Amino acid sequence: MAFYLIAFVVLTSYFPRVFGRHRWKQLHYTSYGAAVVFFVHGTLADPLLQNRPVDFIDAEKAYVEGCALLVAAATPGFARGVTWAIATPRPRSQLGRVLSSC
């Protein structure tokens, strides 16, 4: 599932003008869903495929959990920056003022 979500994000990266910037950014938020699927799978899957109970302090699992915590810690700051950038009105450029006055 995570593979298909990441493939979707990669494929839409080649055609951002087809979707428009706003829709393209919305489509790229599926990468967060892919990350969740990836982290859950990486944490709960048995690497030896022997249906053993989950060992959350195994080195590989700890690495995946650390990556998940890092992404979770960075996401609110990123989201705050995105909402600030969207909500903040941008001053018109000099070229935009000249072109709109014609």
Buried (B, 14 or more C-beta within 10 A) or exposed (E): EBEEBBEBBEEBEEEBEEBEEEEBEEBBEBBBBBBBBBBBEBBEEEEEEEEEEEEEEEEEBEEBBEBBEEBEEEEEEEEEEEEEEEEEEEEEEEEEEEEEEE
